[in-house]
Amino acid sequence: MNFQIRAISIATILIANLLSASPAHADDIRDQQWHLRLLHVAEAQQISRGEGVLVAVTDTGVDPRTTELATAVLPGTTTAGTDGGDGRIDSDGHGTAMAALIAARGKGGNNGALGIAPKASILPVRVTLGGDMGNPPDLAKGIDWAVAHGAKTVSVSFSASEDPTLKDAIERALAADVVVVAGVGNAPKDKRVAYPARHPGVLAVGGVDRDGNHAAISTTGPEVMVSAPAVDILSIGPSQTYRTASGTSDATAIVAGAVALVRARFPQLSGPEVVRRIVLTAQDRGAPGRDNEYGYGVIDIVKALTAEIPSASPSASPSGSAAPDDERGSSSVAMVVGVGLAALVVVLIAVVQGVVRSRRRRYR
């Protein structure tokens, strides 16, 4: 009997030691979020996690019923359809996926989906019920509502025609110091950069693949400002499931998360200064300087949070068009620091661009 008791005791100790020595089990969801590794998000989140920043997601609504989003989503609004609601319903899943890319909290440890800014809050603004078409006045109302309710960043993974009501709403948002982030659209459907991405002052986002190269799905054009991962992006989808998708919608949400990190880290910066910091620290790809595929390059979140950026000239306009012959070179920050005042003016003028007209279409 004593031998049996001793054997059982030894076995118990061995099992306890094995359990204590084994790493905590982690699901493979985080491993599938390859964009987190490409962008060194773990390092960035040691500096900022988006605390106190309210990001409006203008989309199909946001379903907050998953563990990763339960504490991230505030009551919002619905401007599409006639059923009203506070934006916290999403039969399509697109808006939920965008919100998760921005601010998903994970499930503890290394489990579950993680957003770029997991301490930011999501303001869900349901401006479409789904489908390929959207109504510009609904998006305009949604943007106005988000600004009135404290959003400092508006993420638009959605495109629409260049309606005067929408143009005016975007101008009001920019005047209120809000950073508006929008995707450039998806090829081959979108033949040119979509609206509102091409509106002057909007941070227009293109896409790259797993290797950081231009994604074939990403529309090109002179209004592209920066790029972010857009291929095989895992996020939370409809009915509390995970989904993997490709498109500049995902890249837009990722950049909106990066903007939230910067706004939390540098609360004193104006909206145009936040955009400028994102652009000047981007990793140049493709042709030297700004090009129609990458814009000024792939976002570098860690540099955006840590780099020394020279002050902008007071006379520089934040709403000018990109100079067609602008070449910033591959070492963007070093070059900007080293140039004189005149070059700084040129770079700032080139930061925010836009032209006109596009057909409306939500891209996924």
C-alpha positions in Angstrom: 0.0 0.0 0.0 2.8 2.4 0.9 4.5 1.6 -2.4 1.3 2.4 -4.3 0.8 5.6 -2.4 4.4 6.6 -3.2 4.0 5.7 -6.9 0.9 7.7 -7.1 2.6 10.7 -5.4 5.6 10.5 -7.7 3.3 10.3 -10.8 1.3 13.3 -9.5 4.5 15.3 -9.1 5.8 14.3 -12.6 2.5 15.3 -14.2 2.4 18.6 -12.3 6.0 19.4 -13.4 5.2 18.5 -17.0 2.1 20.7 -17.0 4.0 23.6 -15.5 6.9 23.3 -18.0 4.6 23.1 -21.0 3.8 26.4 -22.8 0.2 27.6 -22.6 -1.9 26.3 -25.4 -2.5 28.9 -28.2 -4.9 28.6 -31.1 -3.6 29.1 -34.6 -5.7 32.2 -35.4 -2.9 34.6 -34.4 -0.4 32.6 -36.5 -2.6 33.1 -39.5 -2.6 36.9 -39.0 0.6 37.2 -41.0 0.2 41.0 -41.4 1.0 41.4 -37.7 4.5 40.0 -38.2 5.2 41.9 -41.5 4.4 45.2 -39.7 6.1 44.3 -36.4 2.9 45.0 -34.6 4.1 43.4 -31.3 6.9 45.8 -31.1 4.6 48.7 -32.0 2.2 47.7 -29.3 5.0 48.0 -26.7 4.9 51.8 -27.5 1.2 52.4 -28.1 -2.0 50.4 -28.1 -4.4 53.1 -29.1 -5.7 54.1 -25.7 -8.4 56.7 -25.7 -8.8 56.9 -29.5 -12.3 56.5 -31.0 -12.3 55.0 -34.5 -15.5 55.2 -36.5 -16.1 52.2 -38.9 -18.4 53.3 -41.6 -19.6 50.0 -43.1 -22.2 47.3 -42.6 -22.3 47.6 -38.9 -20.2 45.7 -36.3 -21.3 42.5 -34.4 -19.6 42.7 -30.9 -20.6 39.3 -29.7 -17.2 37.7 -30.0 -14.7 37.7 -27.1 -12.3 39.8 -29.2 -14.7 42.6 -29.8 -17.0 42.5 -26.8 -15.3 45.4 -25.0 -14.2 47.3 -28.0 -17.5 48.3 -29.6 -19.5 51.2 -28.4 -23.1 52.1 -29.4 -23.1 53.7 -32.8 -25.8 54.4 -35.4 -27.4 53.3 -38.6 -28.0 55.6 -41.5 -28.9 53.0 -44.1 -32.3 51.5 -44.5 -35.3 52.1 -42.3 -34.7 49.8 -39.4 -32.5 52.1 -37.4 -30.4 50.6 -34.6 -27.1 51.5 -32.9 -24.8 50.0 -35.5 -24.1 46.8 -33.5 -25.7 44.4 -35.9 -24.0 43.1 -39.1 -25.7 40.5 -41.2 -23.0 40.9 -43.9 -19.8 40.6 -41.8 -17.7 43.1 -43.7 -17.9 45.9 -41.0 -17.2 43.4 -38.2 -14.0 42.2 -40.1 -12.8 45.8 -40.5 -13.5 46.6 -36.8 -11.5 43.5 -35.7 -8.5 44.4 -37.8 -8.5 47.8 -36.1 -9.2 47.0 -32.4 -9.8 43.3 -31.7 -8.6 42.5 -28.1 -7.6 38.8 -28.6 -8.7 36.1 -26.2 -5.8 36.4 -23.8 -2.3 35.1 -24.3 -1.7 34.5 -28.0 -5.3 33.3 -28.7 -7.9 34.8 -31.0 -7.8 37.7 -33.5 -5.8 40.8 -32.5 -6.2 44.2 -34.0 -3.5 46.8 -34.6 -4.8 49.1 -31.8 -6.4 46.8 -29.2 -7.0 49.6 -26.7 -8.8 51.8 -29.2 -12.6 51.9 -29.2 -14.9 51.3 -32.2 -17.8 53.5 -33.1 -19.9 51.4 -35.5 -21.7 53.4 -38.2 -23.9 51.3 -40.4 -24.0 53.1 -43.7 -24.9 50.1 -45.9 -26.8 46.9 -45.4 -24.4 45.0 -47.8 -24.1 44.4 -51.5 -22.0 46.0 -54.1 -23.6 49.5 -54.1 -23.8 52.2 -51.5 -25.7 55.4 -51.1 -23.4 58.5 -50.8 -25.9 60.4 -48.6 -26.0 57.6 -46.1 -22.2 57.6 -45.9 -22.2 61.4 -45.6 -24.7 61.2 -42.7 -22.6 58.5 -41.1 -19.4 60.6 -41.3 -21.2 63.6 -39.9 -22.6 61.6 -37.0 -19.2 60.0 -36.2 -17.5 63.4 -36.1 -20.3 64.8 -33.9 -19.8 61.9 -31.5 -16.1 62.3 -31.0 -14.4 60.1 -33.6 -10.9 61.2 -34.4 -10.4 58.7 -37.1 -12.9 57.5 -39.7 -12.2 54.3 -41.6 -14.0 54.0 -45.0 -13.5 50.5 -46.5 -16.2 51.5 -49.0 -16.5 53.6 -52.1 -19.2 55.8 -53.5 -19.9 58.3 -56.3 -18.6 61.8 -55.8 -21.8 63.2 -54.5 -21.8 66.8 -53.2 -23.3 65.8 -49.9 -20.5 63.3 -49.4 -17.8 65.8 -50.4 -19.1 68.3 -48.0 -19.2 65.7 -45.1 -15.6 64.8 -45.8 -14.6 68.4 -45.8 -16.4 68.9 -42.5 -14.6 65.9 -41.0 -11.2 67.1 -42.1 -11.9 70.6 -40.8 -12.7 69.0 -37.4 -9.2 67.5 -37.3 -10.4 64.0 -38.1 -8.2 61.6 -40.1 -10.2 60.0 -42.8 -8.7 56.7 -44.1 -10.1 55.2 -47.3 -9.2 52.3 -49.6 -8.2 53.0 -53.2 -10.4 50.2 -54.6 -10.0 46.7 -56.1 -8.8 45.8 -59.5 -10.0 45.0 -62.1 -13.4 46.4 -61.1 -12.1 49.8 -60.1 -10.2 51.3 -63.1 -9.0 54.3 -61.1 -8.6 55.3 -57.4 -12.1 55.2 -55.8 -13.9 58.0 -54.0 -13.5 59.1 -51.3 -9.9 57.8 -51.3 -9.1 60.4 -54.0 -10.6 63.3 -52.1 -7.9 65.8 -51.1 -6.9 65.3 -47.5 -8.0 61.7 -47.3 -5.3 59.1 -46.5 -5.7 56.8 -49.6 -4.6 53.2 -48.9 -3.3 50.6 -51.5 -2.4 47.0 -50.8 0.6 44.7 -50.7 1.0 40.9 -50.5 2.8 38.7 -48.0 6.2 39.7 -49.4 5.4 43.4 -49.2 5.0 43.6 -53.0 2.2 45.4 -54.7 -1.0 43.3 -54.6 -2.6 42.7 -58.0 -6.0 43.4 -56.5 -5.0 46.9 -55.5 -6.1 49.7 -57.8 -3.3 52.1 -58.8 -3.2 55.8 -59.4 -1.6 59.2 -58.5 -3.7 59.5 -55.4 -2.3 56.4 -53.6 -0.5 57.6 -50.5 0.6 54.5 -48.5 0.1 50.7 -48.7 -0.6 47.9 -46.2 -1.3 44.2 -46.3 -4.3 43.3 -48.4 -4.0 39.6 -49.3 -5.3 36.6 -47.3 -6.1 38.8 -44.3 -7.7 36.9 -41.4 -10.3 38.6 -39.3 -13.6 38.1 -37.6 -16.4 37.6 -40.1 -20.2 37.1 -39.9 -22.0 35.0 -37.3 -19.0 35.0 -34.9 -16.7 33.1 -37.2 -13.3 33.8 -38.7 -12.9 34.7 -42.3 -10.0 35.3 -44.7 -10.3 37.8 -47.5 -8.3 40.0 -49.9 -8.8 43.6 -50.8 -7.9 47.2 -50.0 -10.8 47.2 -47.5 -8.5 45.2 -45.2 -5.5 47.4 -45.9 -7.6 50.4 -45.0 -8.6 49.1 -41.7 -5.0 48.1 -40.9 -3.9 51.7 -41.6 -6.8 53.1 -39.5 -5.4 51.0 -36.6 -2.0 52.5 -37.2 -3.5 56.0 -37.2 -5.1 55.2 -33.8 -1.7 54.1 -32.4 -0.1 57.4 -33.6 -3.0 59.5 -32.3 -2.6 57.9 -28.9 1.1 58.2 -28.8 1.1 61.9 -30.0 -2.2 63.4 -28.9 -0.9 66.9 -29.6 -0.6 66.3 -33.3 -3.2 67.6 -35.7 -4.9 65.3 -38.2 -2.6 66.5 -41.1 0.4 66.0 -38.9 -0.6 62.4 -38.1 -1.0 61.7 -41.9 2.4 63.3 -42.5 4.0 61.2 -39.9 2.5 58.0 -41.4 3.6 59.0 -44.9 7.1 60.2 -44.1 8.0 57.0 -42.2 6.6 54.6 -44.9 9.1 52.1 -46.3 9.7 53.0 -49.9 9.0 50.3 -52.4 8.8 50.1 -56.2 10.1 53.1 -58.1 12.1 55.5 -55.9 9.8 58.0 -54.2 6.1 58.1 -54.6 4.7 55.9 -57.3 1.2 54.8 -58.4 1.3 51.3 -56.9 2.7 51.9 -53.3 2.2 55.6 -52.9 5.0 56.6 -50.6 5.5 53.0 -49.5 4.4 50.4 -47.0 3.5 51.7 -43.6 6.1 51.3 -40.9 4.2 51.5 -37.7 7.2 51.3 -35.4 8.9 54.2 -37.2 5.7 56.2 -37.2 5.7 55.9 -33.4 9.4 56.6 -32.9 11.0 58.6 -35.7 12.0 62.2 -35.2 10.0 64.1 -37.8 10.9 67.8 -38.5 8.3 70.4 -38.1 6.3 71.3 -41.1 6.5 74.8 -42.6 3.5 76.9 -41.6 3.1 78.0 -45.2 2.9 74.5 -46.6 -0.6 73.5 -47.8 -1.9 70.2 -46.6 -4.4 69.9 -49.4 -2.3 70.2 -52.5 -2.0 67.6 -55.2 1.0 65.3 -55.5 3.8 66.7 -57.6 4.1 64.4 -60.7 7.9 64.4 -60.6 8.2 64.0 -56.8 11.0 61.6 -55.8 11.6 61.1 -52.1 14.1 58.2 -52.4 14.3 55.0 -50.4 15.5 56.5 -47.1 12.5 58.7 -46.5 12.9 59.9 -43.0 16.7 60.5 -43.3 16.2 62.5 -46.5 13.4 64.6 -45.0 15.5 65.4 -41.9 18.5 66.4 -44.1 16.7 68.7 -46.6 16.1 72.3 -46.2 12.8 74.2 -45.7 12.0 74.4 -49.4 12.1 70.6 -49.8 10.0 70.2 -46.7 7.3 72.4 -48.3 7.4 70.2 -51.4 7.0 67.0 -49.4 4.1 68.3 -47.3 2.3 69.6 -50.4 2.7 66.1 -51.9 1.3 64.3 -48.8 -2.4 64.8 -49.5 -3.9 64.4 -52.9 -7.1 63.9 -54.8 -8.8 64.3 -58.2 -12.4 63.7 -59.1 -15.2 61.3 -60.2 -15.7 57.6 -59.7 -18.5 55.1 -59.8 -19.8 54.0 -56.5 -19.0 50.5 -55.2 -18.1 48.9 -51.9 -15.0 46.9 -52.4 -14.3 43.8 -50.4 
